[in-house]
Amino acid sequence: MPARAPTGRIFAAAGLIGAVPALTLLLLLAEGELAPGPGLLAFVSCSLGALAIAQLWIGNLARLAEALRRAAAADGRLVPPDGTPLLPAVAEIAEGVARLARTLADQGELVGRLRRADEAIVERLPDPLLVLSPGRRPLRANAAARALFGAADQGPPRDGDVAALLRHPMLADAVDRALAEGRPQTADIALPVRVTREIAAQVIPMDPPLADGGRIVIVLSDRSRERAVERMRADFVANASHELRTPLASLIGFIETLRGPAEDDPAARQRFLGIMAEQSERMRRLIDDLLGLSRIEMAEHQPPTGQADLAAIARAEADALEPLFRARKASLAAELEPGALAAPADAEQLAQVLRNLLENAIRHGREGGAVRLAVARCTGGARLPNRAGVLVSVQDDGPGIPPEHIPRLTERFYRVDRGRSRSAGGTGLGLAIVKHIVNRHRGLLLIESEPGSGACFKVWLPAGPAA
């Protein structure tokens, strides 16, 4: 619908257009230069013509203003509404404004495409990126940052590890220096969370601020894996050289004996070869456990994905260890609650946890004794998190563990009774492996024991939905 021009503006414009001719006619009539009849007719015609031109002019301008308002509120295209033809001067202005509107619309569309492309690039950057407001509040985080801090799919992370990151004194100092000096700063940070993360942070001040008010951009590089690899190399060399020395010395000694005094003694040769086979198997188990522990430590800072049915895993591992139960003449009492799902979880690693705990219970329990295995859902309790979880417990009836040894049981190669542990076939790494797997799953390992009353190992893991 065409815009209607205000009546007052039309009369004002008509007066402006017809003022000079009308005053000229009135002056001629007053001087007697025009006859009254023709003079009045000319005056009325001049006034009506001025009114018509004013109405057309003001109407054109009103429609042009309406079209500009619609162009600003819609897609930027100027299309004057249907109505009377535009005056030549107004039509030229409308055409120029239409070209300008189309240019601005194209530029706006280009800016929108570039902005969407920039957001897509930032979202897909492999390094985590955070955008902070001047008040140090997270405004944005890309997909890598949300994955690092365990946040939702959309929006900035607001709790958990990111809170520890933003409170870290070294990062806070880097942000202060970046704002004060207007230059990028760097900081090496070890996040004080359950599983330590070592992060290199680049703090970049934005001047002027970003469109969403972002004043600080923080780019993070997670160095946890690289540092774990460095420690793994050093620890592997140190541990392997220490623990392999004894079986290697035994092998060398028996080889020398077989080459010398026992060269022609079949009975001694047979006995020594059996001992050498046992020592070789011990070395193999030790190397396998060291390599497995190193792999677990490298990925400990990354939470697992998926879920695991702990009751089914416990049943499978108990069946697989049946020969060891028979060798020790031990019995198993299992209470496995169906549908006890741990999530997020790595089923293969949790199977290793149950296998190690069951092997410990069999080897360190009484010969001919009993092992109790239980898997159940729980919602918290003494020393347990107050949230839904799955509790796995393995209890033996062995001699128990003195209290002073319990805090150190998960250390590498720590043994309460070194001679008994080695004779039982252990490497001293089983509980260290259990501890690191439980840490990766953000779970909890509890050890309860009293001398003479056996030991109970409990593992709490976050629960998934019931089957």
N, C-alpha and C positions, 0 to 999 in steps of 0.2 A: 504494500500500500504506500503510495507516494507520501512523503512528508509534507505537512501543511505549514505554510509560512505564517508567522504571526501577522495579524492585521495591522498592528501599529507600525511594524517595520515596513510593510508595503506602502502605507500612506507616507511615511517618512522618506522612503526611496522615491515615491512619485513626486513628492514636493521637491526633492533634490534634482530629479530629472527635468520636471516641467517648470521649475521656478523662473528661469530666465525668459523662456518664450512667453509664459503667462504674464510676467511683469511687463514685458515689451508690449504685448497686446493691450494691457490695461493702460499703459502710458499713451499709446497711440489713440485709444478711445478717449482718454481725458483731453488730449490735445486737439481732438476733432479730426484727426487724420484718417480715421476709419468710421464708417457709418455704424450706428449702434447695432443693427441687425447682424450684418456680416461679422462685426468685431466680436459680439457675444458668441456667435456660432464658432468663430475661430478659437476663442478662449475655451469654450466647452470641449471642442475637439482636441485641443492641446492638452487639457487636463485629463480627458479620458485616455488619450494615447500614452501620456506619462504614467497613468495608473496601470494600464495594461503592460507596458514595458517593465514597470516596477514589480508587478506581480510575477511576470515571467522570470525576471532577474533574481528576486528573492526566493522564488520557488526553486530555481536551479541551484542556488547556493544551499538551500535547506536540504534538497535531495543529495547534493554532493557531501554535505556534512554527515547526513545519515549513512551514506555509503561508506564514508571513512570510519565511522563508528562501527559499522558491521564488519569492515575489513580488519579493524584492530581486534575485535572480539572473536573473529572466526579464523580463517586460514590466511589472511593477509591479502586476499585478492579483492580489488576494487571493481564492483559491478554496479553502476548507478541504477536505481529502480526505474521501472517503466513509467513513462509519463510524457509530457510535452518535450519537444526537442530542446537541447541545451543551446544557449546563446553561443556564438562562435568563440568568444573569449573564455567563457566558462567551460566549453567543450575542450578547448586546448589545455586548460588547467586540469580538468578531469583526466584527460589522456596522460598528462605528465605525472599526475599523482598515481594513476593506475600502474604506469611503468615502475614508479618508485615502489609501490606496494608489492608488485610482483618480484622486484629485485630483493626487497627486504624479506619476502616470504621464502625465496630461494636461498638467501643467505641464512635465514633461520633454520630451514630444513637441513642445510649443510652443517651448521653448527650442531644441530641435534644429532645428525649422523656421526659427526666427529666425537661428540660427547659420549654417545653410546659405544663407539669404537674404543675410546679411551677407557671407559668403564669395563668393557669386555677384556681389554688387554690387562688392566690392573687385576681384574678378577681371576685371570688365568696365569698370573705371574707365579713361578714356582716358589719364590720366597714369600713368607708371610709379610703382610703390610697392614699397618694400623694408621688411621687418621684421627688425630686428637683435636679437641677444641682448645681455645686459649686457657680454659680451666682444667686441662688435662683429662677431659672425659672422652672416652672412645666414641667416635662418630661413625666410622666405617671400618670394615675389615674384609679383606679378600678371602677367597675360598681356602687358600693355604693357611691363613691365620686362624680361620674358624676351625680347620682341621687340627691345627697345632694346639689350640686351647680348648678343644672339645665343645665349641659353641653350637648354636642352632644353625640351620642352613642359611638363614637370612639375618641381617642385622649384626651389630658389633657384639663381641663377647663382653660380658659385664662382670663375670665372677670367675672363681677358680684361679687357674694359673695366670690369667691376664692381670688380675688384681695384684698378685705377687710381683709380676713384672713391673707394673707401673709404680709400685711402692719401693722398688729396689733402689738403694741409695745411689749406685753408680749410674743407673738410667736417669733418675731424677736430676742428678748433677749434670748429665749430658744434655738433658732438655733445657735446664737453666742456662747453660753455656750457649746452646744454640740460639735461644731467644735473645740473650744479651749481646752476643757477637754477630748474630745474623749469618752464621756459617754452619755447615754440617758438622756434626760431632759423631764420634764412635765410642762404643762401650762394650766390654766383654763381661757377660753376666752369667752367673750360675744361679738358676732359679731354686729357691729353697722349698721345693715341693717334695712329695713322697718319693718320686723317681727324679733324681737331679737332672736338670736340662742345662746344658751349656750353650749359650746363645751369644752371637755377635750382633750388636744392634747399631744401625746407622740412623741418626736423628737429623732430619732435614727441616729447617724452618721455611715456611711458605709466606712470602711477602710479594704481592698482596695475598690474603687468605684465599682458600679455595671457595668454590661456589656454595658449599654447604657450611661454610664457616671454619673449615679445618685450618688450623694454624701450624700443626706439627705433623709430619709424616715420619713414621718409624718403620724401617725395613729390617726384618729379622732374618738371620741365617742360623739355623739350628746346627750347631757343631757337635751335638752329643754323640752322633755315630762316629765322627772322625776321632774325637777324643777317646771314645770307647775302644776303637781299633788300636789307637796308640797304647792304651793301657793293656789291651788284650795281648799285644805283642810282648810287652815287657813282662806281664804276669805269666804268660805261657812259658817264656824262656826260663824265668825264675822258678816257677812251680815244677816244670818238667825236669829241669836240671836237678832239683832237690829230690823230688819223689821218685824219679827213675834211677837215681844213683844206686839204691839198694838192690832192686831186682837186676839191674845191669851188672853190678858187681857179682851177684850170685851166678849169673849166666857165664860171665868171664871165668870165674873160679871153677865151675863145673866143666867148662870146655877145656881148661888147662888140665884138670884132673883126668878127663877122658883121653886127652892126648898123652898123658904121662902114666901115672901109677895104675889107673883103671883101664888102660887101653885094651888089655886082654882079660878083663873081668866082666863077663856078660851080666851077672847079677847087679854089680855096681852100675854098669852102663845103663841097664834098664831103669834102675831107681833114679839115677841122675837125670836121665832123659825125661822121666815123669815130673821131677821137680822143675827142670828147665821149661817144660811145657806150661806148668802152673805159673811160673814167673813171667813167661812170655804173654800168657793170657792176662795176667795182672797188668802188665805194661800196656797191652791193647786196651783194656777197660779204662785205664787211667788216661790214655791219650784221647779215647772217645769222649770221656766225661769232660776233659779239659776243653776240647773243641766244642762240645755241646754247650758248656757253660759260657764260653766266649761268644758263641752265636746268640745265646739268650741275652747276655749283657749288652750286645750291640743294639738289639731291638727293644730293650727294656723300657725306653722312654716313649715308645709308640704303643698306645693301647691296641689290643687285638680287635678283630671284627668277627661277627658271627655269634653263634651260641653253641653250647655243649650240654648234652644230657648226661649229667654226672652219674646218675644211677646206672645207665647203660655202660658208661665208661668203666665204672668201678666193677661191674659184673664181668666185663671182658678182661680187665687186668687181673682179677682174682682167678679167673679160669686159666689165664696164661701162666700164672705162677703156681698152678697146681703141683707140678713136679717139685718145686722148692718146698711146698708145704709137706709133701710126702717125704722128702729127704730129711726134714727136721721133725717128722711125725707130729706136725702141728695141725690144729683144726681152725676153721674160720667160721665165725658167727657174723652174718651180714644182715643189716637192716637198711634196705635201700628203698627210699620213697620214690615212686614213679613220678615222672614229670618234673623232677628237680633240675631246672634249666639254669645254667649260668650264662650271663650275657652282659657285655660283650666277652667273648671267650674264644680261645684257640684250643680246640678239642685235642689235638695231638700233644700240646704242651701239658694240658691238664691230665692226660693219660700218663705222661711222664711223672707228674707229681704223685699220682696214686701209686704208680709202680714203685717209685723210690720209697714212699712211706710204707708200703706193704713189705718190700724187701727188708727195710730196716727192722720192722716189727718181727718178721720171721727170723732174721739173723740174730737179733739181740734179745729176743724173747727166750723163754725156757724151751729146751728140747722136749717135744711132746706137749707143749703148752697150747694156749688158745689166743687167737687174734680176733679182735672185734672191729668190724668195719661198719660205719653208719653214714648214710647220706640223707639229709632232710632239709626241707625249706625252713627258714626261720625269719623272724622280723626283729632281730636284735636280741640283746641280753647282756649279761655281765661280760665286760671287756670286748663286746662286739658292737659294730656300728648300728645305730638305730634306724635301720632301713631294711627293705626286703633283700634277702640273700639266701645262699645255699651253704650249709655247714657240712663239711666232710671231717670225720674223725676216725683215726686209726689208733687202736690201743693194744698194747702187748702186756704180757705178764712176766716180763723179765726182771732183772735186779733193780731197775729204776736208775735215775740220774741224780747225782748230788746237786743241790741248788746252785752251787757256785759255777757249775759247768753249763747250765741251761742258757745263759745269755750268749755264750760263744759257740753253741752247737752249729750255727749256720755259717761259721767261718770256714774258709777253704782248709781242708786237711786237718781240721780240729777233731781230735778223738778223745773220748773220756778214758778209754782203755786201749792204747795203741796196739798192743799185742793181740788182744781179742778181736779188735776191728779188722786187722789185717788177716788173721786166721779165718774170720768169717767171710772174707772175700770183698770187703768194702774198699772203696777208693778214698773215702773222706770228702767226697764232693757232692754226695746225694742231697744233703740238706741245704747246701749252698745253691744247688740248682733249683730246689723247691722254693727257696726264699726269693730268688730272682724272678721265677715264673709267677709267683703270687704277687710280687710287686708290680710286674707288668700288667697283671689283671686287676690292679688296684684293690687287691684283697688283703687278708690278714692271716698271719701264721701264729698260732698259739701253741706253746709247749708246756704241758703240765706233767709233773712227775715227783715222786717221793721215793727215796731209797727203799728197796724191798717191795714196792707196790707197783712196779711197771711204769710205763710212760704212755702218755696220750698226746698225739699230735692232731691239732685241729686246724683246718683251713676254711676260712670264711671267704666267699666270693659273691660279688653282686649278682642278683638273680634276674633272669628274664621272665617273661610271662609263663604261666603254668600251661603245661601241655593239655 
